[in-house]
Amino acid sequence: METKEKITFSIDSRTPDTLPMARLAEYLSALSALYGSEDHVHFDMVETGSALLQAWVDEPAMTTVMKQLSSVDSGTATAAIDKAYYKLDSLLRDDNAVGAVHVQGGIVLSFPGRNRKIAEVVSITKATTVDGTVIKIGGRDASIPVTLQDLEGQLLRCQIHGISKAKNLSRHYLEAPIRVHGNGRWTRAQDGKWNLELLDIDSWEILDPSSPQDVLAVLASPDNGWAKMAHPQAEWRKLRGLD
């Protein structure tokens, strides 16, 4: 018979009687993403006392679950795990609660919830460069909306001024990724991370389609021109702006 290990998420301001089903579903959805190993983590019950969301983890998957939890404190968590952690902490803060994940009676991950200091919202505008594919462009206003999808799949909200520029940019619609330059408005979120709110596109360029293997092949070729230079290291330093 396969063994299981108990894992519990506590919500100090709630009880089973004061935790609505819809709210419970929100917590469980975020917990599922935080724990991972979805096929091996099974919700059991809400225990009495404070609201204790009890689940059972199939023993072979417990190591993976613990690694996910420890990655939050170590700063090595993936974007998906971080998102789940801050979603849970936001739910706790909205419920005026603090929370924790308990394993074998000990706390392995804490959530400050109501005690988290709310960071001041900070917005800045700075020169920004991003790579992405134009997946949407169009509009009748002076500032024409543009949506880029970066190389990681994230959607970036942008805009461009002038019909002529917009028409030129539209030639890259759903084509190969391009490198876009302009002024970006960045906002620091409550978790301390900076998010690009809007990029005002000024210029762009086509990315070199060469693969890393192609670039290395050129560098390794005896015909790349470097071997013919009297002082290649000095030329390299000039190109790098070191001299």
N, C-alpha and C positions, 0 to 999 in steps of 0.2 A: 504494500500500500504506500502511495506517494505521501511523503511528509509535507506539512505546510507550516509556515511561520506567520505569526500575527504581526500586523502593522496597523497603527492607530493614528488618526489625525484628530487633535483636540481643538475645540472652539470654546473658549472659557465663558463667553457671555450667552451661550445658547444651551438649551436643553432639548431632549427629544420632543417635548411638548411645544417648544417655541421655534422649532426649525421647520419652516414650510417645505413641502415637497419640491417646489420649483427652486427654492434656494439650495436645498440638498443636492439637486441635480447639477447646479452650477458648481458647487464644491467638488462633487464626484467627477465631473468632466475635467476640471483642472487637475485634480489628484491623479486621474488616469494618465494624463500627459506627463505629470511630474514623475510618477513611479515608472512609467514605461512598461515593457513586457506585458502588454494588454491581455494576451492569452493566458497569462499565469497569475494575474492579480484578480481576486474575486471579492466583491463587496459582500459583507456579512450582515451588519446591523449598525444601528445607532445606539450605543450603550447609554445607560442612565448616568445621572450626574450632569456634568458639563456635557455638551454634545460631543461624543467620541465616535468618530466615523471609523468603524473597525473593518479591516479587510484581511484576507488571507493570501499569502504568496506561496506558490509552489516552490519548494525548497531549492531546486536547481536554479531558479530565476532570482533568488534573494540577493545573490552577489551583484547581479546587474542592477537591481533596484537600489541597493546601497551605494553603488558607484554613482548612480544618477543623483542621489540625494547629497552625497559628499561633494559632488562637482559644483554645487551651488556655493558652498562656503569657500571652496578652493579657488573659485573664479574661473574654472575650466568648463562650466556648463555650456551646452549648446544654446542657440537662440531659442529653440523650442522649449527647453527646460527652464530657461530664464523667464520666458513668457508665462509658463504655467506657474512658476513661483510667484511672480508679481501679480498674476491674476488672483491667486489665492490670498495674497497679502492685501490686495485691494478689497476683496470680499470681506475679509476680517475687519479691515478698517471701516468699511461701510456698516458692519454689524457691531461696531464699537468693541471689538474683540482682539485678543491675541491668540496665537495658535502654535502648534508644534506637531512634529511627526515623532511618534514613540515606537521604539522597537525593544522588546524584552524589558519593558519598564523604564528604559532610558530615552532621553531626548536626543535625536540624531539631527534634527533640523528645526530651527525656530523661526517664527514669523512675528515681527514686531507689531503688525496691524495698527491698532489705535495709537501705539507708542512711537510709530515711525515719524520722524521729523519731516515735514513737508518741505521739500526744497523749493526755493524761490524759482519761479519760471523765468528763464533767461532766453532771450532771442538775440541772435547776431546775424549780420549779413557779411559774407566774405566771398572772395573769389573761390569758385568751386569747379571741379572737373569730374565728370562721371562718364562711364562707358555704358551704352545700352542700345536697345532697339526701339525705334519709333513705332509704337503700336496704336497711337491715336493722335490725330491732329485736326484741328478745325474750329471754326467759330467766326463771328462777325464783329467782335469787339476789337478795339485797338490792340489789346493783349490777347493773342490767340492761344488757347489752351493746347498743351502738348503732354502726352503721357509717354514716358520711357519705361522699358522693362530692363533692369540691369542684369548683369551676367549671373546673378544669384536668384533671379526671378522676382525681385522686389519691384513694385511699381513706384515710379518717381513722378511727382506732379511738377510740371514745368509750364513755361509760357514763352512766347516769342513775339516780338514787336515788328510790325510791317508785313504787308502782303507779299512783297517780293521775297523776303527772307523765309516766310512761311512756305511759299511755293517751292523754294529751293530745298528746304528741309523735308518737305513732303515727298521728294524723290527717294528718300531713304525709308519711306513707310513700309514696314514689314520686310525690310531688306537686312543686310548684314549689320551688326552693331557698329556704332560710330562713337567717337569721343567728343563730348559736348562740354563747352566752356561757358561760364557766365557767373553772375552773382547769385549765390544761394542764401536763402533765409533758413537758418538752423535754430532749432529750439531744443533746450535741454529738458528731457522728461523727468518725472519724479524718481525714476530709477537711476538717474545720473547720466543716461545715455543721450547723445545728440542725434536728433532726427532732422533730415532735410525736409522742410515744409514746402518750399517752392524754389525752383531754379529758373532764373530769368536768362534764357539762352541768348548768348551773344554771337558765338561762332562754334564751328564743329569741324571735324576732320574724319576721314575714313581710316579705320584701323588697319594696320598691316596684317594681312591674312596669313602671313608666314607662321608656321608652327614652330615650337621650340626646337624641334629636330632640324628644320630648315635653317634656322638662325645659327645653330651650332655647326651645321655643315659649311655655311659660308665662312664662319670664323676659323674653321679648321682647314679651309682650302688654301693652298699655296698661292692662289691668284687673288687673295682678298686685298692686296695692296700694302698691308702692314710690313711684310717682309722686305719690301723695296725701300722703306724709309730708313734714313740714316739713324734717326733717334726716335723710334716708335713710342718709347715710354714718355718722352717729352711731349710728343703730339697727343698722346692719350691724356696727359695731365692738362694740356690746354683745352681739350674737348670737355673735360670734366670741370673746367674753371678753377683748377687747383694752382695754376701759375698765372 
